[in-house]
Amino acid sequence: MEEPDSQPVSDLAKLFEIPPDYSHAAKVLMVATLLERVLEQILQAQMPNLSGKLKEKIFSGYGPFSTFSAKIDVSQALGLITAEEAKDLNDIRGVRNFFAHSDELLHFGHEAFDSPKIKNNPLKRSEAMFFAAAANLVATIKPRLETAALIGAIAARKAARGKTDGL
C-alpha cells in the first residue's frame, strides 16, 4: 500500500490563492479540479489495499473512478459526503463542464448560460455564488478529508507492522 498524501488539505488552500486576473473559465476549472482531487483523496483513504498500479487503473483513463461525476456518486453512496454536498458538487461540475466545453470564451452572466443544459443550475448566476458554494464545501468536507487522511495513515502503519510482525 502506498503512503497516503501527507498534506491533502494544503490543496484546499489553493482555492483561495487563484489570481483575481484569471478568467472566469480558468478560475472555475481550477476550483473544480481542486474539489475533485479532494474527493479522490477521501476515496483513496477508504481503500487500504490500494497500490500505485491499482490507483492508476481505478482513478485515471477509463477507470471506474476517473470522472468527477463518479467520484461524487461513489462518495455519496459510501456516506463520505451528504446528498446536499453531492448536489453542490454536481452544480460545480455542471458549471465547469459548461465552461470547458464551450466554443466561446464565457464569463458568468454570459447569455450562453440561458441554455437548457445549465438552466436550473443556481451557480451559473455569478462568480460570487460559485465561489461561495465552493468555500462552503471546503468548510464542510475539509474535516472529513483530514480524518480520512489520518485513518489512511493508521491503516498504512498497521499494514506495515503486519508485514514485519509475520517475519
N, C-alpha and C positions, 0 to 999 in steps of 0.2 A: 504494500500500500504506500502511496506517495504521501509525503508530508502535506498537511493542509496549508493553504495560503496563510502565512503568518501575519499578514496585515490586510485582511479583507476589508476592513472598514475604511482604510485610507482611500480607497477608490470613491467612497461616498463623498468625501471632502471635495473631490474634483468637480462635483456637481455645482459647487458654488465658486469655482475658480475659472469658469468659462469667460473669456474676454467679452466685454459688452459690445465690441465692434463686430463680432462674428454675426453672420447672417442668421435669420430665424431657423433656416434649414439646418445649418451647422449645429446650432445650439440644441435643437430637437434631437438630431441624430446622436449627439454626444450624451445627452441625458438618457435617452432610451437605451443606448449601449451600456451605460453605467448601471442602470437598473436591471438590465438583462444579465449582466455579469454578477450582480448581487444574487439574483435568483439561482444562477448556475452554481455559485459558491454554497448557497444554502442547500441545494440539492446534492451537491457532491459531499457535503458534510454528513449526509444521511446514508452514504454508500461506503461502508467500512472496507470493502474489498476492491475498491476502485484503483486499478493500476493506471499508469500513464497511458498504456496502449488502449485499455478499455475506455478510459476517459475520452481519448481522442475519437474512438469509434462511436461512442454514445453522444457526445456533445458537438461533433462537427460533421461537415459534409451532409450526408443523408441520414445521419443518426437520429434516433427517436427523440432526443432532447436538443436537436440542433437549432430549432426555431424559438423565437421569443414566445410565440403562442403556446408551444408545447411546454416550455418551462413554466409559464403562468398556469396552465391547466394542471400539470402534474404537481406543482407546488400547492395549488388549492386542494387537489384530491388528497394529498398527504397531510393536509391541515397545517401547512407551513405558512400559508397566507389565508386571510379571510376572503369571503365572497366579494366584499366591498373593495378590498385591496386588489383582487383579481380584476374587478370591473375597471378600477382606476388604471391599472397596468395595461389592460386591453385598450382603454381610451388613449393612453400614451402611445401604445403600439400603433393604433389606428392613425394618429396624427403623424407619427414617424413614417409609416408606410405612405401616407399621402404626400408628404414632403419628398421622400426618397424616390417615389415612382412617378413624379410629375415631370412633364416635358417643359414646364415653365419654372422660372425662379419665383418661388412662392414666398409669401410672408403672412403672418397672422392677419386676418382681415381681408385677404385676397378673395376676390369673387369666386375663385375655384372651390373655396370651402363651402359653397352652397350646393355642391354636388351631393346627390343622393348617397354616394359611398360613405360620406362622413357627416351627413346632415344632422344626425342625432348625437354626435359626439360633443359633449359640453366643453371639452378642452380646446376645440378649434377656434374659440372666440377670441382668445387673447393670449399673448405670451405670459402675462401675469397669472392667468388661470392655469396654464400648462405648468409653469414652474411652481405654483402653489401646490398643485396636486403632487408633483414630483417631490417637493420638500416634505409634504405630509407623509408620503410613502417612505422616505428616508427616515423620518422620525419614528414611524411605527415598525418598520422592518429592521432597522439597524440593531436594536437589541436582540432580535432573533438571529441575525447574522453573527453577532458576537457569541451568542450561546451555541449556535451551530458550529462555529469555528472551534470553540472550546471543547465541545463534545467530540468533534473530529480529531482534535489533538489528543484527547484522552484515549479514544479508540485506537489511534495510531500507536500510542505509547503501550497500551495493553497488548496490541498485536505484536509489537516488537519484543515485549517481555515474554510473551508466549512462545515466540520462536527461540529465544535464548534459554528459557526455562526447560524446554524439552530436550536440550542438548546434553 
